[in-house]
Amino acid sequence: MALLAVLAVAIPEPLARVNAIKNVSSGFAVFGPVHWAAVAPLAVGLLIGGAAGPLIVRRLPSDALRVLIGLAALGLAASLAWDAYT
């Protein structure tokens, strides 16, 4: 989400295209180590998100969606900071 928020601010393209750019640029993660216990839940989320995501993105106003994604990214950053520093 954070990468999508940054790209959405940096690239003046429709959100669906920015999401496609994010997916392609994230391809390098294929070469990292795999924690196999997390694969099944991530696969389920991938399938659900892959089916529902484009339908949602095409129907919601892009400005509102950008704000929502940015707020979600800030929430994630705050959560990770809380976990790291407490």
N, CA and C atoms as a LAMMPS dump frame, in Angstrom:
ITEM: TIMESTEP
0
ITEM: NUMBER OF ATOMS
258
ITEM: BOX BOUNDS ff ff ff
-5.0000000000000000e+02 5.0000000000000000e+02
-5.0000000000000000e+02 5.0000000000000000e+02
-5.0000000000000000e+02 5.0000000000000000e+02
ITEM: ATOMS id mol type element x y z
1 1 1 N 0.809 -1.189 0
2 1 2 C 0 0 0
3 1 3 C 0.85 1.249 0
4 2 1 N 1.926 1.242 0.774
5 2 2 C 2.774 2.429 0.855
6 2 3 C 3.405 2.725 -0.502
7 3 1 N 3.858 1.694 -1.199
8 3 2 C 4.443 1.892 -2.523
9 3 3 C 3.403 2.455 -3.483
10 4 1 N 2.188 1.956 -3.413
11 4 2 C 1.111 2.464 -4.263
12 4 3 C 0.842 3.93 -3.953
13 5 1 N 0.833 4.305 -2.696
14 5 2 C 0.588 5.708 -2.321
15 5 3 C 1.697 6.607 -2.851
16 6 1 N 2.942 6.189 -2.729
17 6 2 C 4.059 6.996 -3.216
18 6 3 C 4.016 7.118 -4.729
19 7 1 N 3.775 6.01 -5.41
20 7 2 C 3.703 6.056 -6.869
21 7 3 C 2.526 6.899 -7.356
22 8 1 N 1.404 6.83 -6.651
23 8 2 C 0.232 7.603 -7.053
24 8 3 C 0.498 9.101 -6.97
25 9 1 N 1.316 9.515 -6.011
26 9 2 C 1.67 10.93 -5.888
27 9 3 C 2.705 11.311 -6.95
28 10 1 N 3.627 10.398 -7.234
29 10 2 C 4.744 10.704 -8.124
30 10 3 C 4.405 10.584 -9.606
31 11 1 N 3.445 9.734 -9.953
32 11 2 C 3.142 9.469 -11.359
33 11 3 C 1.74 9.984 -11.678
34 12 1 N 1.621 10.926 -12.608
35 12 2 C 0.296 11.472 -12.944
36 12 3 C -0.471 10.576 -13.926
37 13 1 N -0.794 9.395 -13.499
38 13 2 C -1.54 8.424 -14.304
39 13 3 C -2.769 7.975 -13.526
40 14 1 N -3.745 7.358 -14.201
41 14 2 C -4.897 6.791 -13.477
42 14 3 C -4.427 5.734 -12.473
43 15 1 N -5.189 5.58 -11.413
44 15 2 C -4.796 4.692 -10.327
45 15 3 C -4.624 3.241 -10.787
46 16 1 N -5.44 2.794 -11.709
47 16 2 C -5.307 1.413 -12.2
48 16 3 C -3.944 1.209 -12.874
49 17 1 N -3.488 2.2 -13.622
50 17 2 C -2.189 2.098 -14.288
51 17 3 C -1.05 2.172 -13.262
52 18 1 N -1.191 3.033 -12.259
53 18 2 C -0.179 3.137 -11.208
54 18 3 C -0.076 1.81 -10.453
55 19 1 N -1.208 1.167 -10.217
56 19 2 C -1.196 -0.135 -9.547
57 19 3 C -0.476 -1.174 -10.401
58 20 1 N -0.671 -1.127 -11.71
59 20 2 C 0.03 -2.061 -12.598
60 20 3 C 1.538 -1.816 -12.549
61 21 1 N 1.946 -0.552 -12.519
62 21 2 C 3.372 -0.223 -12.411
63 21 3 C 3.936 -0.753 -11.094
64 22 1 N 3.167 -0.618 -10.014
65 22 2 C 3.599 -1.139 -8.709
66 22 3 C 3.798 -2.649 -8.769
67 23 1 N 2.864 -3.345 -9.41
68 23 2 C 2.963 -4.806 -9.488
69 23 3 C 4.205 -5.237 -10.259
70 24 1 N 4.505 -4.561 -11.348
71 24 2 C 5.684 -4.906 -12.141
72 24 3 C 6.958 -4.582 -11.367
73 25 1 N 6.99 -3.428 -10.713
74 25 2 C 8.2 -3.04 -9.979
75 25 3 C 8.433 -3.893 -8.74
76 26 1 N 7.421 -4.573 -8.256
77 26 2 C 7.567 -5.442 -7.089
78 26 3 C 8.042 -6.842 -7.453
79 27 1 N 8.263 -7.101 -8.727
80 27 2 C 8.655 -8.428 -9.185
81 27 3 C 9.971 -8.928 -8.619
82 28 1 N 10.852 -8.011 -8.19
83 28 2 C 12.138 -8.442 -7.653
84 28 3 C 11.983 -9.285 -6.399
85 29 1 N 10.859 -9.235 -5.722
86 29 2 C 10.652 -9.987 -4.484
87 29 3 C 10.632 -11.491 -4.725
88 30 1 N 10.513 -11.913 -5.964
89 30 2 C 10.482 -13.34 -6.298
90 30 3 C 11.776 -14.032 -5.872
91 31 1 N 12.874 -13.3 -5.823
92 31 2 C 14.169 -13.916 -5.571
93 31 3 C 14.564 -13.953 -4.098
94 32 1 N 13.681 -13.541 -3.202
95 32 2 C 13.978 -13.534 -1.774
96 32 3 C 13.663 -14.874 -1.119
97 33 1 N 14.032 -15.028 0.159
98 33 2 C 13.706 -16.266 0.882
99 33 3 C 12.199 -16.377 1.117
100 34 1 N 11.699 -17.6 1.223
101 34 2 C 10.265 -17.845 1.355
102 34 3 C 9.956 -18.416 2.731
103 35 1 N 9.005 -17.822 3.431
104 35 2 C 8.5 -18.352 4.695
105 35 3 C 7.225 -19.132 4.339
106 36 1 N 7.336 -20.436 4.169
107 36 2 C 6.283 -21.252 3.576
108 36 3 C 4.997 -21.279 4.388
109 37 1 N 5.056 -21.056 5.681
110 37 2 C 3.832 -21.058 6.484
111 37 3 C 2.92 -19.883 6.124
112 38 1 N 3.493 -18.835 5.566
113 38 2 C 2.695 -17.656 5.199
114 38 3 C 2.167 -17.723 3.772
115 39 1 N 2.57 -18.711 2.999
116 39 2 C 2.207 -18.756 1.579
117 39 3 C 0.709 -18.946 1.377
118 40 1 N 0.077 -19.868 2.088
119 40 2 C -1.356 -20.147 1.867
120 40 3 C -2.236 -18.94 2.184
121 41 1 N -2.09 -18.291 3.354
122 41 2 C -2.938 -17.118 3.602
123 41 3 C -2.667 -15.976 2.626
124 42 1 N -1.412 -15.797 2.237
125 42 2 C -1.103 -14.753 1.263
126 42 3 C -1.708 -15.073 -0.095
127 43 1 N -1.712 -16.351 -0.472
128 43 2 C -2.308 -16.748 -1.746
129 43 3 C -3.814 -16.493 -1.759
130 44 1 N -4.472 -16.783 -0.65
131 44 2 C -5.911 -16.509 -0.555
132 44 3 C -6.175 -15.008 -0.69
133 45 1 N -5.392 -14.198 0.015
134 45 2 C -5.536 -12.753 -0.081
135 45 3 C -5.249 -12.238 -1.478
136 46 1 N -4.249 -12.827 -2.131
137 46 2 C -3.918 -12.457 -3.498
138 46 3 C -5.079 -12.741 -4.443
139 47 1 N -5.681 -13.905 -4.311
140 47 2 C -6.788 -14.271 -5.197
141 47 3 C -8.019 -13.393 -4.96
142 48 1 N -8.335 -13.149 -3.703
143 48 2 C -9.491 -12.296 -3.396
144 48 3 C -9.224 -10.855 -3.838
145 49 1 N -8.045 -10.343 -3.484
146 49 2 C -7.695 -8.978 -3.871
147 49 3 C -7.564 -8.81 -5.371
148 50 1 N -7.033 -9.818 -6.035
149 50 2 C -6.893 -9.76 -7.487
150 50 3 C -8.225 -9.749 -8.205
151 51 1 N -9.215 -10.391 -7.618
152 51 2 C -10.55 -10.397 -8.229
153 51 3 C -11.353 -9.153 -7.86
154 52 1 N -11.302 -8.759 -6.598
155 52 2 C -12.128 -7.644 -6.128
156 52 3 C -11.486 -6.282 -6.363
157 53 1 N -10.159 -6.213 -6.307
158 53 2 C -9.459 -4.936 -6.428
159 53 3 C -9.786 -4.142 -7.68
160 54 1 N -9.642 -4.728 -8.859
161 54 2 C -9.952 -3.972 -10.08
162 54 3 C -11.411 -3.512 -10.151
163 55 1 N -12.316 -4.322 -9.645
164 55 2 C -13.731 -3.924 -9.649
165 55 3 C -13.955 -2.7 -8.772
166 56 1 N -13.284 -2.677 -7.615
167 56 2 C -13.429 -1.547 -6.692
168 56 3 C -12.765 -0.3 -7.274
169 57 1 N -11.552 -0.451 -7.823
170 57 2 C -10.804 0.689 -8.346
171 57 3 C -11.547 1.355 -9.499
172 58 1 N -12.197 0.58 -10.322
173 58 2 C -12.91 1.154 -11.47
174 58 3 C -14.176 1.898 -11.065
175 59 1 N -14.736 1.592 -9.905
176 59 2 C -16.011 2.194 -9.504
177 59 3 C -15.874 3.38 -8.549
178 60 1 N -14.812 3.419 -7.748
179 60 2 C -14.646 4.495 -6.781
180 60 3 C -13.954 5.695 -7.427
181 61 1 N -14.263 6.905 -6.961
182 61 2 C -13.56 8.09 -7.466
183 61 3 C -12.071 8.006 -7.127
184 62 1 N -11.215 8.309 -8.097
185 62 2 C -9.779 8.11 -7.895
186 62 3 C -9.21 9.01 -6.802
187 63 1 N -9.705 10.241 -6.668
188 63 2 C -9.182 11.126 -5.621
189 63 3 C -9.474 10.573 -4.232
190 64 1 N -10.689 10.091 -4.015
191 64 2 C -11.046 9.516 -2.718
192 64 3 C -10.244 8.248 -2.455
193 65 1 N -10.036 7.461 -3.493
194 65 2 C -9.27 6.229 -3.34
195 65 3 C -7.812 6.528 -3.005
196 66 1 N -7.242 7.57 -3.62
197 66 2 C -5.859 7.957 -3.31
198 66 3 C -5.735 8.389 -1.851
199 67 1 N -6.699 9.149 -1.362
200 67 2 C -6.672 9.579 0.036
201 67 3 C -6.788 8.369 0.958
202 68 1 N -7.693 7.448 0.643
203 68 2 C -7.874 6.246 1.452
204 68 3 C -6.602 5.403 1.487
205 69 1 N -5.946 5.247 0.344
206 69 2 C -4.703 4.473 0.287
207 69 3 C -3.609 5.173 1.084
208 70 1 N -3.527 6.495 0.971
209 70 2 C -2.533 7.247 1.737
210 70 3 C -2.747 7.117 3.235
211 71 1 N -4.006 7.203 3.667
212 71 2 C -4.308 7.055 5.093
213 71 3 C -3.996 5.641 5.587
214 72 1 N -4.29 4.65 4.757
215 72 2 C -3.964 3.271 5.13
216 72 3 C -2.448 3.094 5.253
217 73 1 N -1.693 3.711 4.35
218 73 2 C -0.235 3.622 4.413
219 73 3 C 0.301 4.305 5.667
220 74 1 N -0.264 5.462 6.02
221 74 2 C 0.153 6.133 7.249
222 74 3 C -0.181 5.286 8.477
223 75 1 N -1.341 4.655 8.467
224 75 2 C -1.712 3.767 9.566
225 75 3 C -0.756 2.595 9.687
226 76 1 N -0.371 2.027 8.557
227 76 2 C 0.594 0.928 8.567
228 76 3 C 1.936 1.405 9.101
229 77 1 N 2.391 2.57 8.647
230 77 2 C 3.669 3.109 9.13
231 77 3 C 3.623 3.351 10.634
232 78 1 N 2.518 3.887 11.126
233 78 2 C 2.388 4.128 12.566
234 78 3 C 2.406 2.811 13.337
235 79 1 N 1.722 1.81 12.819
236 79 2 C 1.7 0.502 13.477
237 79 3 C 3.083 -0.123 13.513
238 80 1 N 3.796 -0.054 12.394
239 80 2 C 5.139 -0.62 12.356
240 80 3 C 6.098 0.143 13.269
241 81 1 N 5.948 1.47 13.33
242 81 2 C 6.775 2.275 14.232
243 81 3 C 6.481 1.93 15.676
244 82 1 N 5.213 1.76 15.992
245 82 2 C 4.825 1.399 17.374
246 82 3 C 5.45 0.065 17.763
247 83 1 N 5.369 -0.921 16.866
248 83 2 C 5.944 -2.229 17.15
249 83 3 C 7.469 -2.172 17.282
250 84 1 N 8.095 -1.328 16.482
251 84 2 C 9.555 -1.27 16.477
252 84 3 C 10.117 -0.527 17.683
253 85 1 N 9.392 0.484 18.158
254 85 2 C 9.949 1.357 19.191
255 85 3 C 9.313 1.194 20.562
256 86 1 N 8.445 0.217 20.749
257 86 2 C 7.872 -0.003 22.078
258 86 3 C 8.213 -1.383 22.574
